[in-house]
């Protein structure tokens, strides 16, 4: 979901919610894994037509979870990007 604020046309922001229910990690459906939910947020600011700053926080609430048994996912992470396009 991206949203432009009418009084702040150079700023955009959004969030992503990813949720998984309980599931199984084997073909026989005997190794059950718990569910989880993560939230990512992002924003960007256009300094001009050519310059754009972007930031994203992945796994905002630092949820510990596995997508497969013994396959831990990344902790909270911050990504910052500065883009120039003439």
Steps between C-alpha positions, in 0.01 A plus 500: 500500500662825390345830586577854390412770750332789316682767699835315471524400131870409521450234770369147453469227759364150533492184705485127433352239732596140428328228701532122488280254686624178655647274234698180456868459414483147360304306240339274762357805683648395833746785567274796576642852508335794671354800323651847491438853379749769401462868415723699263476878460643721228515865408651725239563870455560671166747786542455596136405338170842330491567405865304254714581371851342172607501308829353166601482311828447127454360291789415816695409319824808272481293180487707179524357249251591220261369438150627141520617301802841628620501776233487820705408822324672836527449723805382858466689669215530857375565581133573851371529594133584825324400505133600735223328488162573786257 
